[in-house]
Structures are given as structure tokens and as C-alpha cells.
């Protein structure tokens, strides 16, 4: 018998990756979608031929799904993660899990009472360039890691962005929304923990919305190994990422304009990592782990909690 998947929320476009992964399998069906705020889910439901609900709890109670995908706006997410976990329904959710320490504690308490899988979509872990960097560090290509620094420049395109992004309570800020990726990548690639982080968020003055920070920095130092992350919602079209790792024997860099990974050795010679690994999309890996048990979850529930906890606490100190 096929398992049943229900999608709660379509505020963040990552919901499309969940639907794609479900539809690629023959042992699970996309049964229903729910959305409580505009734009409502009628068009999504019509496109995929599924039921449509205007209340999230109605969808959970009526459909009794085997798996839930969660992609409503950031500030509402924590409550419905708790609702799914309390029903022992496995969850794949967009990041962040939540934006307040209160919601984090509720999620943590719910998980303490349940073995239910929870996976947060830190999807950069499935990017071949980052996987190649992780492999290179593990193989000792740059020696002992000394520092990681990363930058993300995103184009805001204000008229195309939803209103919830410009409300602090519903968005949470660019630190937890965007730099969550680079904080996770730095820890995952290098194995360095960086437990004590300082998050700074600010307004450049070039965007009129007063409840919206368009810049964020995260910094940390762990046993004299430095971490420096930055993002700005002010950029040319598209988005531009840079990620660099300095070690005792050279460094690795994925640059803004070239997704190849450059390796600079001790002599200053520049080469590129030749073979990037083949990787499955994040949501596909989640369902492989959940249904087949053929691999580990792409992000464990422990990492999902840890990254969220540190960032919501950093917000509280900002």
C-alpha cells in the first residue's frame, strides 16, 4: 500500500522539490496540500490533482498522512512541526525550523517524547561542489583547516518577494534564513564545531522596509580556527556565492562566478578539482532514507535541532 504525503504550506518555493521527489517514486502518493494565507494552494492542488485545504490541522486530521512536508512562512513553521511530531508523522521541512527560542523548545520537547524523523532542508549538502570540498578536506588536501569564510550576495527583487519576508516575526532575519546554510556547511565540511557564534544583522539603508535587515554576519572562533560568514540582499540579478577554506597546505575556493572548486597548493599552483561527485537531490535522499532505509537522512534530526538552536539563541543576543 502506498504511503501518503501531505504538504503544509507553499510560502517557500522549496516545496516544489518535495513534490518532485514524491512524484518520482511509486510507493508514495501526493495526497493533499494546505495553505492558510494568500496565495492559497488551489492552483497547486489543481496542477497535481490533489485535495486542497485552507487549514493545516484540517489536512493533518482528515488525511492522516504517513509523511508531511512543511513550507509555510518561517515564523509559523515551528507550531506545525510540533503538530506533526505529536502525531508521530515524519517531517521534511524547509529551513529554519522556527525563528524563536520558544518554538525551538516546543519542537525539542516534542522530539524528546517521540522517535519521529525530522529533517531540515539544508540542501547545500547535496551540491556536488560542496561535497567535493568535504571529500578534499577529509583526504587532507589542504592539511589542517585554519579558517572558513563565505559570502552570499542575493538579489532582493522586492516586488516579487512575499510580504512575510519584510516582517521580523514572520521572517526571522537573514542570519537564520540564509547564513544557516553556510554555518551548517562549515561544520559539516570541516568537522569543526564553532559552538559560540556572534550574529550581527543590519540595514544598509538602500531598502525602505524598516522591519527588514538586508545584511547579516556570523563570526566565531573554535580552538583558534576562525569562521566568518556574510550575506547581503543587495546584488545584481541572481545570487552569487563564495565559499573558501584555508588550511596549512593550501586552500579551496568555490568562487562567485564559477561553481568549480579551485585548489591552491603550498607552492601557489592553482588547479581545479576534476571530478565532482554525482549527488541525488535533497528531498530524494530524504525519502530514500525514510522509506527504503538505503541511506542516512541528508540532515539528521540532531543537526536540524543544533543548527536551529544556535541560530535562534544568536538572534536573541543580536
C-alpha positions in Angstrom: 0.0 0.0 0.0 1.3 3.4 -0.9 2.3 5.9 1.8 0.5 9.2 1.8 2.3 12.6 1.6 0.7 15.9 2.6 2.2 19.3 2.0 1.6 22.0 4.6 2.4 25.4 3.2 3.6 26.8 -0.2 5.2 30.1 1.0 8.7 28.9 0.2 9.4 27.6 -3.3 11.4 24.6 -1.9 8.0 22.9 -1.6 8.4 22.1 -5.3 11.5 19.9 -4.6 9.4 17.8 -2.1 6.6 17.3 -4.7 9.1 16.3 -7.3 10.7 13.7 -5.1 7.4 12.2 -4.1 6.2 12.0 -7.7 9.4 10.3 -8.7 8.5 7.3 -6.5 5.8 4.6 -6.9 5.5 3.8 -3.2 4.2 7.2 -2.0 1.5 9.5 -3.3 1.0 13.2 -3.1 -2.5 13.3 -1.5 -3.2 16.9 -0.4 -1.8 20.4 0.0 -2.8 23.1 2.5 -2.2 26.8 2.7 -3.7 29.2 5.3 -2.5 32.5 3.8 -2.5 34.1 0.4 -1.6 32.9 -2.2 -3.7 29.9 -1.4 -3.0 26.4 -2.8 -5.8 26.0 -5.3 -3.5 26.2 -8.3 -1.0 23.8 -6.8 -3.8 21.3 -6.0 -5.3 21.7 -9.5 -1.9 21.2 -11.2 -1.2 17.9 -9.3 -4.8 16.7 -9.0 -4.7 16.6 -5.2 -7.1 17.7 -2.4 -6.8 21.3 -1.1 -7.3 22.6 2.4 -7.3 26.1 3.8 -6.4 24.9 7.4 -3.2 23.0 8.1 -4.7 21.0 11.0 -7.7 20.0 8.9 -5.3 18.5 6.4 -3.5 16.5 9.1 -6.7 15.3 10.7 -8.6 14.4 7.6 -5.7 12.8 5.6 -3.8 11.2 8.4 -0.6 11.2 6.3 2.5 9.0 6.6 4.8 11.9 5.8 4.4 15.7 6.0 6.3 18.4 4.1 6.3 21.8 5.7 7.0 25.0 3.7 4.8 27.8 5.2 6.5 31.1 6.2 9.3 30.9 8.7 7.6 32.2 11.7 4.6 29.8 11.5 6.7 26.6 10.9 7.5 25.6 14.4 3.9 25.2 15.5 3.0 22.8 12.8 6.3 20.8 13.1 5.2 20.2 16.6 1.7 19.2 15.5 3.1 16.6 13.1 5.6 15.2 15.6 2.9 14.9 18.2 1.0 12.7 15.8 4.3 10.7 15.1 4.3 11.8 11.5 7.8 12.1 9.9 8.6 15.6 8.7 10.7 17.1 5.9 10.7 20.9 6.4 12.3 23.9 4.8 14.8 25.8 6.9 14.6 27.2 9.5 12.6 25.0 11.8 11.5 28.2 13.6 12.7 31.7 14.5 12.2 31.9 18.3 13.6 30.0 21.3 10.1 29.4 22.5 9.2 27.4 19.3 12.6 25.7 19.4 11.9 24.5 22.9 8.5 23.2 21.9 10.0 21.2 19.0 12.7 19.8 21.2 10.2 18.8 23.9 8.0 17.1 21.3 11.0 15.2 19.8 12.1 14.1 23.3 8.8 12.2 23.6 9.0 10.7 20.1 11.4 8.9 17.8 9.8 10.6 14.8 12.2 11.6 12.0 12.7 15.3 11.4 14.8 16.6 8.5 15.5 20.3 7.8 16.3 21.2 4.2 19.9 22.3 4.4 20.1 21.4 0.8 23.6 22.7 0.0 24.9 19.4 1.5 23.7 17.8 -1.8 25.5 20.4 -4.0 28.4 18.5 -5.8 30.9 21.3 -5.3 30.4 21.3 -1.5 30.5 17.5 -1.4 33.8 17.7 -3.3 35.2 20.2 -0.8 34.2 17.9 2.1 35.9 15.0 0.4 39.1 17.0 -0.3 39.3 18.2 3.3 38.8 14.6 4.6 41.6 13.4 2.3 44.0 16.1 3.8 44.3 18.1 0.6 44.6 21.4 2.5 46.2 20.0 5.6 44.7 21.2 8.9 41.9 23.6 8.5 42.7 27.1 9.8 39.6 29.1 8.7 36.4 29.2 6.7 34.9 32.3 5.1 31.9 32.6 2.9 29.7 35.2 1.3 26.3 35.2 -0.3 25.0 38.1 -2.3 21.3 37.8 -3.2 19.2 39.9 -5.5 16.1 41.0 -3.5 13.8 41.8 -6.4 11.5 43.5 -3.8 8.2 43.5 -5.9 8.4 39.7 -6.4 9.1 38.9 -2.7 6.2 38.0 -0.4 5.2 40.4 2.4 6.0 38.0 5.2 9.7 38.4 4.4 9.5 42.1 5.5 8.1 41.4 8.9 10.6 40.4 11.5 8.3 38.0 13.3 7.3 36.0 10.2 10.8 36.1 8.6 13.3 35.8 11.4 16.1 37.7 9.6 18.7 36.8 7.1 21.0 35.1 9.6 18.7 32.2 10.3 17.2 32.2 6.8 20.3 32.4 4.6 23.5 32.0 6.7 22.1 28.8 8.2 23.4 27.2 5.0 27.0 28.4 5.4 27.1 27.7 9.1 26.0 24.2 8.5 28.4 23.7 5.6 31.4 25.0 7.6 30.7 22.5 10.4 29.8 19.6 8.0 32.8 20.0 5.7 35.5 20.6 8.2 34.3 18.8 11.4 35.0 21.9 13.4 32.1 22.8 15.7 32.2 26.6 16.2 29.6 26.3 19.0 29.7 30.0 20.1 28.6 32.3 17.3 28.1 36.0 17.1 25.3 37.1 14.7 25.0 40.7 13.6 22.2 41.9 11.4 21.8 45.4 9.9 20.0 47.6 7.4 22.1 49.1 4.7 19.6 51.9 4.1 19.1 51.1 0.5 15.8 49.2 1.2 12.9 51.1 2.5 11.3 48.4 4.7 12.1 49.3 8.3 11.4 45.8 9.7 13.8 44.1 7.3 17.5 43.6 7.8 19.2 43.2 4.4 22.6 42.2 5.8 24.0 39.7 8.3 27.4 38.5 9.5 28.2 35.4 11.6 31.6 35.1 13.3 33.2 32.5 15.6 36.5 31.1 16.8 37.0 27.5 17.9 40.4 26.5 19.2 41.9 29.3 17.2 40.1 28.3 14.0 38.1 31.2 12.6 34.8 31.4 10.9 33.5 34.5 9.0 30.2 34.4 7.1 28.4 37.3 5.4 25.3 37.8 3.3 23.6 40.8 1.7 20.3 41.2 0.0 21.9 43.7 -2.4 23.2 42.1 -5.6 23.0 42.0 -9.3 20.5 39.6 -10.8 20.5 36.0 -9.5 22.6 35.1 -6.4 26.3 34.9 -6.0 28.1 32.6 -3.5 31.7 32.2 -2.4 33.0 29.6 0.0 36.6 29.3 0.9 38.6 27.0 3.3 42.2 27.9 4.3 44.5 25.1 5.6 48.1 24.6 6.5 48.8 23.1 3.0 46.8 25.5 0.8 43.2 26.4 0.3 40.0 25.6 -1.6 37.6 28.1 -3.0 34.3 28.0 -4.8 34.0 31.5 -6.4 31.1 33.7 -7.2 31.1 33.2 -10.9 32.5 29.7 -11.3 30.9 26.8 -9.4 34.1 24.8 -9.9 36.3 24.3 -6.9 39.8 25.8 -7.1 42.6 24.2 -5.2 45.7 26.3 -4.4 48.6 24.2 -3.1 51.6 25.1 -0.9 53.5 26.4 -3.9 50.7 28.6 -5.1 49.8 26.5 -8.0 46.1 26.7 -9.0 44.2 23.6 -10.1 40.6 22.6 -10.1 39.0 19.6 -8.5 38.4 17.5 -11.6 35.7 15.1 -10.7 32.6 16.4 -8.9 30.6 13.6 -7.3 27.2 12.7 -8.5 24.6 13.5 -5.9 20.8 13.0 -5.5 18.6 15.9 -4.7 18.0 16.6 -1.0 14.3 15.6 -0.9 15.0 12.4 -2.9 17.7 11.4 -0.3 15.1 12.1 2.5 12.6 9.6 1.0 15.3 7.0 0.3 16.3 7.2 3.9 12.7 7.2 5.3 11.1 4.6 3.1 13.9 2.4 1.8 16.4 2.8 4.7 19.0 2.7 2.0 21.0 5.7 3.3 21.2 8.1 6.2 19.0 11.2 6.3 20.8 14.0 4.4 20.5 16.1 7.7 19.9 14.3 10.9 17.3 15.5 13.4 20.1 16.1 15.8 21.8 18.5 13.3 18.4 20.1 12.4 17.9 20.9 16.1 21.5 22.0 16.8 21.8 24.5 13.9 18.4 25.9 14.8 19.1 26.2 18.5 22.4 28.1 18.0 20.9 30.5 15.5 17.8 31.3 17.5 19.9 31.9 20.6 22.3 34.1 18.5 19.2 36.1 17.3 18.3 36.6 21.0 21.8 38.1 21.6 21.8 40.3 18.4 
